[in-house]
Amino acid sequence: MSLKHMIAIATGGDGDSRALGLSSSLASQHDGVVEVLPIYPDSAADMVALGTSLGATLSEEAIEELVAAERELQGRIEETARAAASEADVVFGSGEGAPRMSVLGRSLRPTLAVSRHAPLADLIIFSQGHLDHGLGRDMFGHCLLGARAPVLVARHDADSLSGAAAIAWDGSPQAGRAVKAALPLLAMASEIYIMQCVTGLDRDATAPEIDPLNAYLKLHGVGEGEAVMVEGEDEGAALIGAARAKTATLLVAGAWGHSRLREAVFGGATRAFLGCKSGPNLLLAH
């Protein structure tokens, strides 16, 4: 169980340091490689397209200023990545060998870049700060639903991953994929809690029994989890509350187990997990 290939999202903003710091630490611990993917917008291309649609042209000076601003963003991302790699004693720059962190060039279509890298990525790492902005939220949704990649939302530093971990278990395929992706992190946890909201379980659609999950965890050398049963009309809030009561620093869960339209209308546990910005680090899979 290890994390050998990770993608860390970067926007050039304040959220980068947490995502890059945690991912470089995981690369150090698992002898892995992190590719940092910049997703800041292409302002120059957008402005040129806007000017063309309006029948106007941008001055050469304006385009140069926009290009310079993008170079500054790219440089800021590289500086943050270099500092994170140095802190974790990870090699910085492209090349062979691990542990290593490198920064990719910004793609004109970041979602296409993710689609190309995600199939062989063990984990894609965002910070909570990335989800506070439209571009980050869109990329997050694409990673989970489009690329079907497991995503870790970093809310705390890397040391937090040695604390207790909680698994929101309902027996769904989404929850199963989350557990499989989380095995290396669960192996790092001091203890594991398997949490169920009994009022939200659908026994007709899934098999939410805990014993098969514990057997799977033991088979992978992770150990058994302690069952924690909660009740509440708001399933997500009940599970988050239980995780916080156990001082869990990682919550592993399936995302959008029901249709996304249904969850958009009625809320859903995923919305509660994402809305708890000061809660545990969050590993989701769809």
Phi, psi and omega per residue, in radians:
M1 nan 1.999 3.141
S2 -2.763 2.865 3.099
L3 -1.937 1.783 -3.047
K4 -1.713 -0.533 -3.125
H5 -2.350 1.995 -3.130
M6 -2.174 2.608 3.022
I7 -1.992 2.222 3.082
A8 -1.935 2.247 -3.128
I9 -1.463 2.462 3.112
A10 -2.467 2.457 -3.130
T11 -2.075 -0.113 -3.035
G12 1.523 0.132 -3.107
G13 -1.896 -2.968 -3.061
D14 -1.138 -0.460 -3.091
G15 -1.245 -0.239 -3.034
D16 -1.148 -0.688 -3.005
S17 -1.049 -0.687 -3.134
R18 -1.202 -0.801 -3.121
A19 -1.131 -0.753 -3.102
L20 -1.294 -0.609 3.104
G21 -1.134 -0.783 -3.138
L22 -1.185 -0.721 -3.105
S23 -1.195 -0.642 3.103
S24 -1.181 -0.616 3.078
S25 -1.133 -0.731 3.093
L26 -1.133 -0.649 3.094
A27 -1.092 -0.704 3.124
S28 -1.128 -0.759 -3.089
Q29 -1.248 -0.556 -3.042
H30 -1.914 0.155 -3.125
D31 0.924 0.853 -3.055
G32 -1.967 -3.111 -3.120
V33 -2.118 2.349 3.070
V34 -2.016 2.224 2.997
E35 -1.858 2.117 -3.130
V36 -1.550 2.151 -3.083
L37 -1.875 1.914 3.085
P38 -1.288 2.412 -3.139
I39 -2.255 0.388 3.108
Y40 -1.194 2.649 -3.041
P41 -1.233 2.714 3.082
D42 -1.533 1.486 -3.041
S43 -1.109 -0.694 -3.113
A44 -1.086 -0.827 3.141
A45 -1.115 -0.692 3.128
D46 -1.095 -0.747 -3.117
M47 -1.205 -0.663 3.096
V48 -1.116 -0.757 3.125
A49 -1.106 -0.709 3.118
L50 -1.120 -0.760 3.132
G51 -1.095 -0.693 3.124
T52 -1.120 -0.735 -3.124
S53 -1.162 -0.469 -3.141
L54 -1.638 0.013 3.137
G55 1.343 0.391 -3.139
A56 -2.159 2.929 3.097
T57 -2.208 2.579 3.081
L58 -1.453 2.553 3.094
S59 -1.227 2.718 3.116
E60 -1.067 -0.619 3.137
E61 -1.130 -0.703 -3.132
A62 -1.147 -0.724 3.118
I63 -1.123 -0.714 3.131
E64 -1.107 -0.649 3.116
E65 -1.153 -0.698 3.112
L66 -1.151 -0.738 3.121
V67 -1.110 -0.690 3.114
A68 -1.121 -0.669 3.113
A69 -1.122 -0.680 3.111
E70 -1.185 -0.651 3.082
R71 -1.104 -0.647 3.115
E72 -1.129 -0.733 3.097
L73 -1.077 -0.796 3.137
Q74 -1.069 -0.732 3.120
G75 -1.124 -0.644 3.122
R76 -1.139 -0.719 3.108
I77 -1.104 -0.773 -3.130
E78 -1.125 -0.660 3.116
E79 -1.136 -0.757 3.120
T80 -1.129 -0.710 3.128
A81 -1.151 -0.723 3.141
R82 -1.086 -0.723 3.134
A83 -1.161 -0.705 3.124
A84 -1.134 -0.733 3.129
A85 -1.117 -0.731 -3.139
S86 -1.113 -0.728 -3.137
E87 -1.082 -0.610 -3.107
A88 -1.655 0.084 -3.107
D89 1.024 0.818 3.130
V90 -1.989 2.435 3.116
V91 -1.131 2.384 3.112
F92 -1.878 2.342 3.096
G93 2.038 2.773 -3.130
S94 -1.229 2.704 3.134
G95 2.603 -3.014 -3.140
E96 -1.587 2.790 3.037
G97 1.598 2.828 -3.116
A98 -2.548 2.743 0.059
P99 -1.312 2.581 -3.049
R100 -2.682 2.573 3.012
M101 -2.282 2.319 3.094
S102 -2.380 2.768 -3.132
V103 -1.920 2.167 3.098
L104 -1.356 2.765 2.996
G105 -1.264 2.615 -3.128
R106 -1.207 2.321 3.118
S107 -1.577 2.550 3.067
L108 -1.122 -0.429 3.094
R109 -2.255 1.541 -3.085
P110 -0.977 -0.620 -3.129
T111 -1.132 -0.608 3.090
L112 -1.188 -0.671 3.111
A113 -1.087 -0.746 3.103
V114 -1.114 -0.745 -3.128
S115 -1.065 -0.548 -3.139
R116 -1.349 -0.566 -3.073
H117 -1.639 -0.499 -2.989
A118 -1.116 -0.607 -3.069
P119 -0.977 -0.508 -3.130
L120 -1.975 0.353 3.103
A121 -1.681 2.304 3.089
D122 -1.295 -0.460 -3.063
L123 -2.855 2.506 2.987
I124 -2.011 2.262 -2.968
I125 -2.000 2.162 3.006
F126 -1.972 2.832 2.891
S127 -1.771 2.847 3.084
Q128 -1.029 -0.637 -3.135
G129 -1.063 -0.537 3.127
H130 -1.132 -0.521 -3.087
L131 -1.406 -0.100 3.134
D132 -1.472 -0.018 -3.111
H133 -2.218 2.616 -3.035
G134 -0.984 -0.801 -3.098
L135 -1.118 -0.718 3.116
G136 -1.152 -0.716 3.115
R137 -1.119 -0.727 3.129
D138 -1.096 -0.743 3.141
M139 -1.166 -0.674 3.101
F140 -1.029 -0.844 3.116
G141 -1.081 -0.672 3.134
H142 -1.158 -0.723 -3.135
C143 -1.070 -0.770 -3.093
L144 -1.296 -0.873 -2.997
L145 -1.613 -0.645 -3.122
G146 -1.455 -0.948 -3.102
A147 -1.472 -0.220 -3.120
R148 0.935 0.727 -3.130
A149 -1.762 2.551 3.020
P150 -1.220 2.421 -3.052
V151 -2.179 2.365 3.042
L152 -1.928 2.144 3.048
V153 -1.669 1.941 -3.099
A154 -1.459 2.038 3.115
R155 -1.961 -0.263 -3.114
H156 -2.414 3.068 -3.111
D157 -1.328 3.064 -3.020
A158 -1.109 -0.541 -3.114
D159 -1.085 -0.408 -3.102
S160 -1.142 -0.379 -3.093
L161 -1.270 -0.126 3.070
S162 -1.569 0.014 3.115
G163 -1.491 -2.846 -3.125
A164 -1.271 2.587 3.102
A165 -2.092 2.510 3.094
A166 -2.079 2.442 3.057
I167 -2.011 2.115 3.026
A168 -1.481 1.820 -2.955
W169 -1.965 2.113 3.065
D170 -2.223 0.113 3.120
G171 1.377 0.087 -3.094
S172 -1.349 2.756 3.056
P173 -1.011 -0.627 -3.136
Q174 -1.121 -0.770 3.119
A175 -1.137 -0.658 3.101
G176 -1.097 -0.754 3.127
R177 -1.140 -0.630 3.107
A178 -1.119 -0.774 3.139
V179 -1.079 -0.775 -3.129
K180 -1.082 -0.722 3.124
A181 -1.197 -0.508 -3.051
A182 -1.515 -0.080 -3.052
L183 -0.872 -0.800 3.134
P184 -1.093 -0.581 3.126
L185 -1.352 -0.653 3.096
L186 -1.119 -0.577 3.113
A187 -1.175 -0.388 3.132
M188 -1.502 -0.257 -3.001
A189 -1.299 2.584 3.119
S190 -1.267 -0.544 3.084
E191 -2.789 2.799 -3.070
I192 -2.217 2.366 3.052
Y193 -2.069 2.318 3.072
I194 -1.815 1.994 -2.974
M195 -1.918 2.397 3.088
Q196 -2.375 2.395 2.977
C197 -1.675 1.854 -2.985
V198 -1.118 -0.456 3.136
T199 -1.358 -0.197 -3.103
G200 -1.913 0.031 -3.096
L201 -1.359 2.408 3.102
D202 -1.960 1.572 -3.060
R203 -1.272 -0.255 3.097
D204 -1.366 -0.511 -3.063
A205 -1.709 -0.481 -3.079
T206 -2.364 3.052 3.071
A207 -2.032 1.557 -2.996
P208 -1.490 0.258 -3.122
E209 -1.046 2.535 -3.057
I210 -1.489 -0.519 -3.080
D211 -1.001 -0.788 3.110
P212 -1.079 -0.613 3.094
L213 -1.144 -0.792 3.118
N214 -1.095 -0.667 3.096
A215 -1.083 -0.685 3.121
Y216 -1.144 -0.786 -3.140
L217 -1.093 -0.728 3.131
K218 -1.147 -0.670 3.134
L219 -1.043 -0.586 3.140
H220 -1.617 0.173 3.066
G221 1.308 0.313 -3.120
V222 -1.525 -0.531 -3.096
G223 1.757 3.049 -3.102
E224 -1.533 2.670 3.042
G225 -1.798 2.652 3.099
E226 -1.558 2.247 -3.118
A227 -1.260 2.347 3.080
V228 -2.284 2.005 -3.131
M229 -1.788 2.322 3.127
V230 -2.291 2.849 3.084
E231 -2.266 2.725 3.104
G232 2.789 2.503 3.114
E233 -1.144 -0.614 3.085
D234 -1.620 1.666 -3.035
E235 -1.013 -0.818 -3.105
G236 -1.067 -0.798 -3.133
A237 -1.112 -0.673 3.133
A238 -1.128 -0.737 -3.129
L239 -1.217 -0.719 3.090
I240 -1.081 -0.759 3.127
G241 -1.061 -0.709 3.125
A242 -1.173 -0.711 3.121
A243 -1.101 -0.718 3.140
R244 -1.221 -0.604 3.114
A245 -1.117 -0.531 3.102
K246 -1.582 0.125 -3.102
T247 0.918 0.669 3.095
A248 -1.195 2.398 3.106
T249 -1.835 -0.001 3.057
L250 -2.497 2.305 3.037
L251 -2.086 2.167 -3.131
V252 -1.879 2.220 -3.054
A253 -2.709 2.695 2.956
G254 -1.352 2.550 -3.105
A255 -1.939 2.354 3.080
W256 0.917 0.984 3.117
G257 -1.168 -0.568 3.000
H258 -1.555 3.134 3.106
S259 -1.088 2.540 -3.117
R260 -1.116 -0.577 3.111
L261 -1.099 -0.791 3.133
R262 -1.049 -0.770 -3.103
E263 -1.226 -0.540 3.092
A264 -1.150 -0.600 -3.114
V265 -1.425 -0.786 -2.992
F266 -1.759 -0.076 3.114
G267 1.878 -1.494 3.120
G268 1.512 2.692 -3.112
A269 -1.115 -0.606 -3.110
T270 -1.026 -0.730 3.137
R271 -1.083 -0.713 3.128
A272 -1.145 -0.714 3.123
F273 -1.057 -0.803 -3.105
L274 -1.246 -0.516 -3.098
G275 -1.328 -0.298 -3.129
C276 -1.508 1.371 -2.982
K277 -1.157 -0.447 3.140
S278 -1.715 0.169 -3.112
G279 -1.401 -2.878 -3.109
P280 -1.194 2.799 2.924
N281 -0.926 2.584 -2.950
L282 -2.218 2.080 3.036
L283 -1.887 2.099 -3.092
L284 -2.138 2.608 2.996
A285 -2.527 2.629 3.128
H286 -1.964 nan nan
